[in-house]
Amino acid sequence: MSPLDLFRERAAALDAADPLAPWRDEFVLDPDVVAYLDGNSLGRLPRRTQERLARFVREEWGGRLIRGWSEGWVDLPVEVGDAVGALVGAGPGQTVVADSTSVCLAKALHAAVGLAPGRSRLLVNAADFPTDRYLARRVAVDRGLELVEMSPSDPSGLNADDVTAALDDRTAVVLLSHVDYRTGSLLDLEEVTARVHAAGAVVVWDLCHSVGVVPTGLDAAGVDLAVGCTYKYLNGGPGAPAFLYAAARHLPSLDQPLPGWWSADDLFAMADEYRPASDARRMLTGTPQVAGLLAVQEGAALAAEAGIEEAREKSEQLTAFAIEVLDALRLEVVTPRDPARRGSHVTVRLPDARGVTERLTARGVVPDFREPDLLRLGLAPLTTSFAELLTGLEILAEVLGE
């Protein structure tokens, strides 16, 4: 008997009791994929997004042309921003959706430095996503700051004490990812924000791996700025525009490095002198991508209807189930076992993770990898079933046994 045989009944029972199970029917499910375990990189396509974009092409772009701007498109960056903001605990008027995550992050970092005059250090996690580190280094050079790269004291990722140890009265800005992109380790956003503020510094959060699956109270925690992508758990589609949150208390004086006509107080004044908008629009730059905004709008609406708390509960169940099965297979899990300390993906340490991923994909199981030896299993609460997850892990066991 396979060590996984005992889990099949459990998976079936968990699926039968899952209140989010009906949401799976709201998405396009590729028949060639037997287990999609990469929702932390690209979420599945919502059926309603197919219909919304088809209508946009046919009736709005095709039927209304330039009139579409005055009939609603011009308000989309803030309208969709408010919808995404509600998912991360942000009140209206503080969030916009536009540009890529990288551009939003660059804007947020420069703006954050402006909020901490007289301080000389920018802190970043030495093991963070490459773009976060690259941008932190560049902003530090451009703004004449010393870059401090914090090293995690635990293999699973940075913790609150690591951040505290690096803080001092020279710290201007701290850039942190809510969920570690490699291991799924989750930082306590409220506690860490309080510690950064106690040191007199400003914090910028990267929410790419938590938006849509982890309840995140930005306003309640007093967060300064935050960014995140919309193509993972919000199912906005490949390259969907990102979001940028700026706390209302900072907006009147917030300065960003890429002012454009869309961030001006009067969009169509075409004034010689630049006057920034007083709300979150001041963080925009150029003409937004309407089709992408509409896709994000549909994905955010789905997440809101299903419920972030409900998504978090299922996420914890999915990750716990995955860890239990992986333990039965005697594989090394690097994701924290405490559900309060992990996001919605589980990471396994394997030799040749890239090769294993290729062999799994050839058999219809789609995870992803991070060099040199990490296999990531992204579990999306609205689309991943327990049976699907178990099927993927069974095929993983077969591939490793070959």
C-alpha positions as CSV (number, residue, x, y, z in Angstrom):
1,M,0.0,0.0,0.0
2,S,1.2,3.5,-0.9
3,P,1.8,5.9,2.1
4,L,-0.7,8.2,0.3
5,D,-3.6,5.7,0.1
6,L,-4.8,6.8,3.5
7,F,-5.1,10.4,2.5
8,R,-7.6,9.8,-0.4
9,E,-10.6,9.5,2.0
10,R,-9.4,12.6,3.9
11,A,-9.1,14.6,0.7
12,A,-12.6,13.6,-0.4
13,A,-14.1,14.5,3.0
14,L,-12.3,17.9,3.1
15,D,-13.6,18.7,-0.4
16,A,-17.2,17.7,0.6
17,A,-17.1,20.0,3.6
18,D,-15.4,22.9,1.8
19,P,-17.7,26.0,1.7
20,L,-15.5,27.5,-1.1
21,A,-15.7,24.4,-3.3
22,P,-18.4,25.9,-5.6
23,W,-16.1,28.8,-6.5
24,R,-13.9,26.4,-8.5
25,D,-16.7,26.3,-11.1
26,E,-16.2,30.1,-11.6
27,F,-12.8,29.5,-13.3
28,V,-11.6,28.0,-16.5
29,L,-10.1,24.6,-15.8
30,D,-7.7,23.3,-18.4
31,P,-8.4,19.6,-19.0
32,D,-4.7,18.9,-19.7
33,V,-3.8,20.0,-16.2
34,V,-4.4,17.4,-13.5
35,A,-3.1,19.5,-10.7
36,Y,-2.4,23.2,-10.9
37,L,-0.1,24.1,-8.0
38,D,1.2,27.5,-9.2
39,G,-1.5,29.8,-8.1
40,N,1.1,31.8,-6.3
41,S,2.6,32.7,-9.7
42,L,-0.4,33.1,-11.9
43,G,-4.0,32.5,-10.9
44,R,-6.5,30.7,-13.1
45,L,-8.8,32.6,-15.5
46,P,-12.2,33.6,-14.0
47,R,-15.1,32.9,-16.4
48,R,-16.6,36.3,-15.7
49,T,-13.4,37.9,-16.8
50,Q,-13.7,36.2,-20.2
51,E,-17.2,37.7,-20.6
52,R,-16.2,41.1,-19.3
53,L,-13.3,41.5,-21.6
54,A,-15.3,40.3,-24.6
55,R,-17.9,42.9,-23.8
56,F,-15.3,45.6,-23.4
57,V,-13.8,44.8,-26.8
58,R,-17.1,44.6,-28.5
59,E,-19.2,47.3,-26.9
60,E,-16.8,49.8,-25.2
61,W,-13.6,49.9,-27.2
62,G,-15.3,48.8,-30.4
63,G,-18.6,50.7,-29.9
64,R,-17.6,53.8,-27.9
65,L,-14.0,54.5,-28.8
66,I,-12.6,57.6,-27.2
67,R,-15.9,58.3,-25.5
68,G,-15.2,55.4,-23.2
69,W,-12.8,57.6,-21.1
70,S,-15.5,60.0,-20.1
71,E,-18.0,57.2,-19.7
72,G,-16.0,55.5,-16.9
73,W,-12.5,54.4,-17.9
74,V,-10.9,57.5,-16.4
75,D,-12.1,56.5,-12.9
76,L,-10.9,52.9,-13.1
77,P,-7.4,53.3,-11.4
78,V,-9.1,54.6,-8.2
79,E,-12.3,52.6,-8.4
80,V,-10.4,49.3,-8.9
81,G,-7.9,50.6,-6.3
82,D,-10.6,51.0,-3.7
83,A,-11.8,47.4,-4.5
84,V,-8.3,46.0,-4.0
85,G,-7.7,48.2,-1.1
86,A,-10.7,46.8,0.7
87,L,-9.2,43.4,0.4
88,V,-6.1,44.5,2.3
89,G,-7.9,46.6,4.9
90,A,-7.5,50.0,3.3
91,G,-10.2,52.7,3.3
92,P,-11.2,54.5,0.1
93,G,-9.0,56.9,-1.7
94,Q,-5.6,55.4,-0.6
95,T,-5.0,52.8,-3.3
96,V,-4.6,52.9,-7.1
97,V,-4.1,50.2,-9.6
98,A,-1.7,51.0,-12.4
99,D,1.8,50.1,-13.7
100,S,3.8,47.0,-12.8
101,T,4.7,45.9,-9.3
102,S,8.3,47.1,-10.0
103,V,7.2,50.6,-11.0
104,C,4.9,50.9,-8.1
105,L,7.6,49.7,-5.7
106,A,10.1,52.2,-7.1
107,K,7.6,55.0,-6.6
108,A,6.8,53.8,-3.1
109,L,10.4,53.6,-2.0
110,H,11.3,57.1,-3.3
111,A,8.1,58.5,-1.6
112,A,9.0,56.7,1.6
113,V,12.5,58.2,1.7
114,G,10.9,61.7,1.4
115,L,9.0,60.9,4.6
116,A,12.2,60.3,6.6
117,P,14.4,63.4,6.2
118,G,17.7,63.4,8.0
119,R,18.0,59.6,8.1
120,S,20.5,57.7,6.1
121,R,19.7,54.0,5.9
122,L,17.4,51.8,3.8
123,L,16.8,48.3,5.0
124,V,15.9,45.3,2.8
125,N,15.8,41.5,3.3
126,A,19.0,40.0,1.8
127,A,16.9,37.0,0.7
128,D,14.0,39.0,-0.7
129,F,12.7,38.8,-4.3
130,P,15.3,40.0,-6.7
131,T,13.4,43.1,-7.9
132,D,12.9,44.3,-4.4
133,R,16.6,44.1,-3.7
134,Y,17.6,45.6,-7.1
135,L,15.3,48.5,-6.6
136,A,16.3,49.1,-3.0
137,R,20.0,49.2,-4.1
138,R,19.2,51.7,-6.8
139,V,17.0,53.9,-4.7
140,A,19.7,53.9,-2.0
141,V,22.3,55.1,-4.6
142,D,20.0,57.7,-6.1
143,R,19.0,59.1,-2.7
144,G,22.4,58.9,-1.1
145,L,21.5,56.3,1.5
146,E,23.4,53.4,3.0
147,L,21.8,50.1,2.1
148,V,21.6,47.5,4.9
149,E,20.7,43.9,3.8
150,M,19.2,42.0,6.7
151,S,20.0,38.3,6.8
152,P,17.3,35.9,8.0
153,S,18.4,34.0,11.2
154,D,16.0,31.1,10.3
155,P,16.1,29.0,7.1
156,S,12.4,29.7,6.6
157,G,12.9,33.4,6.3
158,L,13.2,36.8,8.1
159,N,11.4,37.3,11.4
160,A,10.4,40.3,13.5
161,D,13.5,40.0,15.7
162,D,15.8,40.1,12.6
163,V,14.2,43.4,11.6
164,T,14.4,44.8,15.1
165,A,18.0,44.0,15.4
166,A,18.8,46.0,12.3
167,L,16.8,49.1,13.3
168,D,18.5,52.2,14.7
169,D,18.1,56.0,14.6
170,R,19.7,56.1,11.2
171,T,17.0,53.9,9.6
172,A,14.9,55.8,7.1
173,V,12.9,53.1,5.3
174,V,12.4,49.4,5.7
175,L,11.2,47.3,2.7
176,L,9.7,44.0,3.6
177,S,7.7,41.2,1.9
178,H,4.7,40.1,3.9
179,V,5.2,36.5,2.6
180,D,8.7,35.1,1.7
181,Y,8.5,34.3,-2.0
182,R,10.7,31.2,-1.6
183,T,9.5,29.5,1.6
184,G,6.0,30.9,2.2
185,S,7.1,32.3,5.6
186,L,4.7,35.0,6.8
187,L,5.7,38.1,8.8
188,D,3.4,39.6,11.4
189,L,2.6,42.9,9.6
190,E,1.1,44.7,12.5
191,E,3.9,43.8,15.0
192,V,6.7,44.6,12.6
193,T,5.1,47.9,11.5
194,A,4.9,48.9,15.1
195,R,8.5,48.1,15.7
196,V,9.7,50.0,12.6
197,H,7.6,53.0,13.7
198,A,9.0,52.8,17.2
199,A,12.4,53.3,15.7
200,G,11.2,56.4,13.9
201,A,11.3,54.8,10.4
202,V,8.9,54.3,7.5
203,V,7.8,50.9,6.3
204,V,7.0,49.7,2.7
205,W,5.3,46.3,2.4
206,D,5.3,44.1,-0.6
207,L,2.0,42.1,-0.5
208,C,2.4,40.1,-3.7
209,H,2.1,36.7,-2.0
210,S,-0.5,37.7,0.5
211,V,-3.2,39.8,-1.2
212,G,-6.3,37.7,-1.6
213,V,-5.3,35.0,0.8
214,V,-4.1,36.6,4.0
215,P,-6.2,39.2,5.9
216,T,-4.1,42.4,5.9
217,G,-5.3,45.4,7.9
218,L,-3.1,48.2,6.4
219,D,-5.1,51.0,8.0
220,A,-5.4,49.3,11.4
221,A,-1.7,48.6,11.5
222,G,-0.7,52.1,10.5
223,V,1.2,51.0,7.4
224,D,2.9,53.8,5.4
225,L,3.0,52.4,1.9
226,A,2.4,49.0,0.3
227,V,2.4,47.5,-3.2
228,G,1.3,44.2,-4.6
229,C,0.5,42.3,-7.8
230,T,-2.9,41.2,-8.9
231,Y,-2.1,38.2,-11.1
232,K,-1.6,35.6,-8.4
233,Y,-4.5,35.1,-5.9
234,L,-6.6,37.9,-7.4
235,N,-6.6,36.2,-10.8
236,G,-6.1,39.4,-12.8
237,G,-4.2,37.7,-15.6
238,P,-0.6,37.7,-16.8
239,G,1.1,41.1,-16.5
240,A,-2.0,42.6,-14.8
241,P,-1.5,46.0,-13.4
242,A,-0.3,46.2,-9.8
243,F,-1.6,48.3,-6.9
244,L,0.0,50.9,-4.7
245,Y,-1.3,52.0,-1.3
246,A,-0.4,55.2,0.4
247,A,-1.8,56.0,3.8
248,A,-4.1,59.0,3.8
249,R,-2.1,60.8,6.5
250,H,0.9,61.0,4.1
251,L,-0.9,61.9,0.8
252,P,-0.9,65.7,1.2
253,S,2.9,65.8,1.2
254,L,3.8,62.6,-0.5
255,D,6.3,63.0,-3.4
256,Q,6.8,60.4,-6.1
257,P,9.6,60.3,-8.7
258,L,7.4,59.8,-11.8
259,P,4.8,62.6,-12.0
260,G,2.6,62.6,-15.0
261,W,-0.6,64.1,-16.3
262,W,-2.6,61.3,-14.6
263,S,-1.2,62.4,-11.2
264,A,-2.1,66.0,-11.7
265,D,-4.9,67.7,-9.7
266,D,-6.7,68.5,-12.9
267,L,-6.2,65.7,-15.4
268,F,-7.2,67.8,-18.5
269,A,-5.8,71.2,-17.5
270,M,-2.5,70.5,-19.3
271,A,-1.0,73.1,-17.0
272,D,2.6,74.3,-17.3
273,E,3.1,74.0,-13.6
274,Y,2.7,70.5,-12.1
275,R,0.2,70.4,-9.2
276,P,-0.3,66.8,-7.8
277,A,-3.7,65.4,-6.9
278,S,-4.5,65.4,-3.2
279,D,-5.7,61.8,-3.2
280,A,-4.1,58.5,-4.2
281,R,-4.1,59.6,-7.9
282,R,-1.0,61.5,-7.1
283,M,0.8,58.2,-7.3
284,L,-0.2,57.6,-10.9
285,T,1.9,58.6,-13.9
286,G,0.6,57.8,-17.4
287,T,-2.4,56.5,-19.2
288,P,-3.7,53.3,-17.5
289,Q,-4.3,50.0,-19.2
290,V,-8.0,49.7,-19.3
291,A,-8.4,46.0,-20.3
292,G,-6.0,45.0,-17.4
293,L,-7.9,47.2,-14.9
294,L,-11.2,45.5,-15.9
295,A,-9.7,42.1,-15.4
296,V,-8.4,43.1,-12.0
297,Q,-11.8,44.5,-11.1
298,E,-13.4,41.1,-11.8
299,G,-10.8,39.2,-9.9
300,A,-11.1,41.5,-6.9
301,A,-14.8,41.2,-6.9
302,L,-14.6,37.4,-6.8
303,A,-12.2,37.5,-3.9
304,A,-14.5,39.9,-2.0
305,E,-17.5,37.8,-2.6
306,A,-15.8,34.6,-1.5
307,G,-14.4,36.3,1.6
308,I,-10.8,36.9,2.7
309,E,-11.3,35.3,6.1
310,E,-12.8,32.2,4.4
311,A,-9.9,32.1,1.9
312,R,-7.5,32.2,4.8
313,E,-9.2,29.4,6.6
314,K,-9.0,27.1,3.6
315,S,-5.5,28.2,2.8
316,E,-4.4,27.0,6.2
317,Q,-6.2,23.7,5.7
318,L,-4.6,23.2,2.2
319,T,-1.1,24.0,3.4
320,A,-1.5,21.8,6.5
321,F,-2.8,18.9,4.4
322,A,0.1,19.4,2.0
323,I,2.7,19.4,4.8
324,E,1.2,16.2,6.3
325,V,1.4,14.4,3.0
326,L,4.9,15.6,2.3
327,D,5.9,14.4,5.7
328,A,4.5,11.0,4.8
329,L,6.7,11.0,1.8
330,R,9.7,11.9,4.0
331,L,10.5,15.1,2.1
332,E,12.0,18.2,3.6
333,V,9.5,21.0,4.1
334,V,11.0,24.4,4.6
335,T,7.8,26.3,5.1
336,P,6.9,27.1,8.7
337,R,4.6,24.5,10.3
338,D,2.8,27.1,12.5
339,P,-0.2,28.2,10.3
340,A,0.1,31.7,11.7
341,R,3.6,31.9,10.2
342,R,2.9,30.8,6.6
343,G,1.2,32.2,3.5
344,S,-0.5,30.0,0.9
345,H,2.4,28.1,-0.6
346,V,4.4,25.2,0.7
347,T,8.0,24.7,-0.3
348,V,10.0,21.5,-0.4
349,R,13.8,21.2,-0.7
350,L,14.7,18.8,-3.5
351,P,17.9,18.3,-5.5
352,D,17.3,19.4,-9.1
353,A,14.1,21.2,-8.4
354,R,14.1,22.6,-11.9
355,G,14.3,19.1,-13.4
356,V,11.6,17.8,-11.1
357,T,9.3,20.7,-12.1
358,E,9.8,19.9,-15.8
359,R,9.0,16.2,-15.3
360,L,5.9,17.1,-13.3
361,T,4.7,19.6,-15.9
362,A,5.1,16.9,-18.6
363,R,2.6,14.8,-16.6
364,G,0.1,17.6,-16.1
365,V,1.2,18.7,-12.6
366,V,2.2,22.4,-12.6
367,P,4.2,23.7,-9.6
368,D,7.3,25.9,-9.9
369,F,10.8,26.1,-8.6
370,R,13.4,28.5,-7.2
371,E,17.0,27.8,-7.7
372,P,18.9,25.9,-6.5
373,D,16.7,23.3,-4.7
374,L,13.3,24.6,-3.9
375,L,10.0,23.3,-5.3
376,R,7.0,25.5,-4.6
377,L,3.4,24.4,-4.3
378,G,1.1,27.3,-4.7
379,L,-2.4,26.6,-3.2
380,A,-5.2,29.0,-4.3
381,P,-8.2,28.6,-2.0
382,L,-10.8,29.4,-4.7
383,T,-9.5,27.0,-7.3
384,T,-7.4,24.3,-5.6
385,S,-9.2,21.2,-4.3
386,F,-7.8,18.8,-1.8
387,A,-8.2,15.9,-4.3
388,E,-6.3,17.9,-6.9
389,L,-3.5,18.7,-4.4
390,L,-3.3,15.0,-3.4
391,T,-3.1,13.9,-7.1
392,G,-0.2,16.3,-7.6
393,L,1.6,15.0,-4.6
394,E,1.1,11.4,-5.7
395,I,2.6,12.1,-9.1
396,L,5.5,13.9,-7.3
397,A,6.1,10.7,-5.4
398,E,6.1,8.7,-8.6
399,V,8.5,11.2,-10.3
400,L,10.9,11.1,-7.4
401,G,10.8,7.3,-7.4
402,E,11.7,7.0,-11.1
